[in-house]
Amino acid sequence: FINNRYRILRTFERWEPTVSRGVTPADMKSIRSMFRTDARSDVVKALILVVDQPPEDLSVMTTESQLLQADGVFVLM
C-alpha cells in the first residue's frame, strides 16, 4: 500500500450536496466519477457516506455502491 514506510500520505476529499436533502442517484454518479478520475493505483480508496436523510432511492444507492466496490473503492454507509 505504501511506497515509503516512514511516511503515510492521507488525502481526504469532501463532497456534499448544495442543499440539505437525501442522496440522489445523480449524487452517487458524481461521487463515482470523482473516484474514477483519480487513477492512482497506489492509494486506498474509501467512501464513508454519512447522510442526515434517507436516500431517495435505496435500490439505486445499493447499485451505485456495488459499482464503486467493483472499481476498487471500499464503501461504508
trRosetta pair geometry for C-beta under 8 A, 3 or more apart (Angstrom, degrees):
i j d omega theta_ij theta_ji phi_ij phi_ji
1 42 7.6 121 -170 -177 39 64
1 44 6.1 -1 -146 -44 119 106
2 5 5.9 113 103 -96 118 48
2 7 7.6 -178 -176 80 120 58
2 8 6.1 -56 -114 -104 143 73
3 42 6.4 1 -36 -169 105 140
4 7 4.6 11 102 40 121 100
11 43 7.5 -25 35 -148 114 148
13 34 6.9 -162 115 166 151 133
15 30 7.3 170 -169 116 142 109
15 31 5.9 177 79 -99 163 90
15 34 6.7 -139 -67 -20 143 169
17 20 7.5 143 83 -95 111 19
17 21 6.0 -74 104 48 158 91
17 23 7.4 -166 -36 -104 126 57
17 24 7.9 92 -96 9 137 97
17 27 6.2 -50 -75 -105 105 131
20 52 6.9 -32 -161 66 103 129
20 53 7.3 113 162 -14 80 126
21 24 7.6 11 117 -36 119 99
21 53 6.1 -73 -180 55 31 149
22 51 6.4 57 -139 176 60 137
22 53 4.1 -103 -71 108 76 107
22 54 5.5 -16 -117 87 131 42
22 55 5.1 152 171 -123 113 23
22 56 5.0 149 96 -45 125 69
23 27 4.8 -124 -161 78 77 145
23 28 6.5 80 159 -51 115 88
23 49 7.1 -13 -54 -169 162 123
23 51 5.5 -94 -22 -95 106 144
23 55 4.7 -39 63 -110 89 90
23 56 7.2 -132 85 4 44 82
23 61 6.6 88 94 -102 119 115
24 27 4.7 110 54 -2 70 101
24 28 7.5 -136 98 -2 44 84
24 55 7.5 161 -81 -161 25 81
24 56 5.1 18 -107 16 67 135
24 57 7.7 52 -148 17 54 95
25 28 5.7 -54 -153 35 37 110
25 29 6.5 37 151 -19 68 104
25 56 7.3 -86 -17 69 76 115
25 57 6.0 -9 -48 51 104 126
25 60 4.2 -54 -93 157 108 148
25 61 7.7 -115 -90 -60 65 56
25 64 6.8 173 -142 -44 68 136
26 29 5.6 -53 -148 36 35 113
26 30 6.4 40 151 -23 65 104
27 30 5.6 -55 -153 33 32 114
27 31 6.5 31 150 -18 65 104
28 31 5.6 -51 -148 36 35 112
28 32 6.4 39 151 -21 65 103
28 60 7.0 170 34 138 148 95
28 61 6.4 -176 -68 -117 149 57
28 64 3.7 43 151 154 139 166
28 65 7.6 -72 -150 -48 131 62
29 32 5.5 -49 -147 35 34 114
29 33 6.4 33 154 -19 65 103
29 64 6.8 -102 -61 -123 58 127
30 33 5.9 -54 -148 35 30 108
30 34 6.6 37 150 -24 62 102
31 34 5.6 -50 -153 28 34 116
31 35 6.9 29 151 -13 64 102
31 47 6.6 78 166 -127 129 139
31 64 7.9 83 62 161 110 127
31 68 7.5 -18 114 -91 105 132
32 35 5.9 -59 -156 38 35 107
32 36 6.2 31 151 -20 69 109
32 64 6.4 -121 -46 -165 127 97
32 67 6.3 -1 -119 108 142 116
32 68 5.8 -124 -103 -82 90 87
32 71 7.1 133 -154 2 91 157
33 36 5.4 -53 -142 38 37 113
33 37 6.4 40 158 -25 67 101
34 37 6.2 -53 -151 29 27 108
34 38 7.2 13 154 -5 59 106
35 38 6.1 -66 -155 42 35 101
35 45 5.7 97 -146 -175 112 142
35 47 7.4 -66 -64 -57 136 115
35 68 6.7 81 41 -138 161 92
35 71 6.2 108 117 118 126 142
35 73 5.4 -22 -158 -75 159 140
36 39 7.6 15 172 -75 46 77
36 71 6.6 -79 -83 -151 84 147
38 43 7.7 -47 149 59 119 138
38 45 7.4 151 91 -101 122 125
40 43 4.9 45 107 9 120 111
44 74 7.1 1 173 4 97 123
45 71 7.9 -54 89 116 147 96
45 72 6.2 78 46 113 120 86
45 73 4.5 -65 115 -110 111 77
45 74 6.9 158 95 17 56 74
46 73 6.6 154 -102 -172 24 73
46 74 4.1 -22 -111 66 85 102
46 75 7.5 -179 -159 -73 61 29
46 76 7.0 12 -179 4 105 103
47 68 6.1 -36 12 173 142 153
47 73 5.6 37 -10 160 104 122
47 74 7.2 -180 25 88 63 53
47 75 5.0 -6 63 -113 104 70
47 76 7.1 -180 92 31 57 63
48 76 4.9 -11 -113 69 71 107
49 75 7.2 6 -6 -166 112 88
49 76 7.1 179 22 89 72 52
49 77 4.6 -13 62 -111 113 77
51 54 7.3 115 111 -102 129 17
51 55 6.9 86 73 -60 174 72
54 58 7.5 -33 173 -70 105 100
55 58 5.6 129 72 -84 114 55
55 60 7.6 -148 151 68 131 91
55 61 4.5 55 122 -54 175 141
56 60 7.8 -11 81 48 85 128
57 60 4.1 45 103 16 116 114
57 61 6.6 165 93 -17 62 84
58 61 5.3 -53 -149 35 37 117
58 62 6.4 39 153 -22 68 102
59 62 5.7 -50 -151 33 33 113
59 63 6.5 33 151 -18 64 105
60 63 5.6 -53 -147 38 35 112
60 64 6.1 32 156 -16 68 107
61 64 6.0 -57 -144 40 27 107
61 65 6.1 30 154 -22 63 109
61 77 7.7 92 163 -117 121 160
62 65 5.7 -55 -148 36 28 113
62 66 6.5 29 153 -19 63 105
63 66 5.7 -56 -152 35 30 111
63 67 6.5 30 151 -18 65 104
64 67 5.5 -51 -149 35 35 113
64 68 6.5 40 151 -21 65 101
65 68 5.6 -50 -151 33 33 114
65 69 6.5 34 150 -18 64 104
65 75 4.8 160 -158 145 93 166
65 77 6.8 -56 -107 -33 143 131
66 69 5.5 -52 -149 36 34 113
66 70 6.4 38 150 -22 65 103
67 70 5.5 -50 -148 34 34 114
67 71 6.6 32 150 -16 63 104
68 71 5.6 -60 -154 38 33 110
68 73 4.3 -63 169 65 90 126
68 75 5.3 95 93 -62 129 125
69 72 7.7 84 -178 -47 33 9
69 73 6.3 -95 -84 66 33 69
69 74 7.5 54 -113 -110 77 28
69 75 5.7 -81 -63 5 91 115
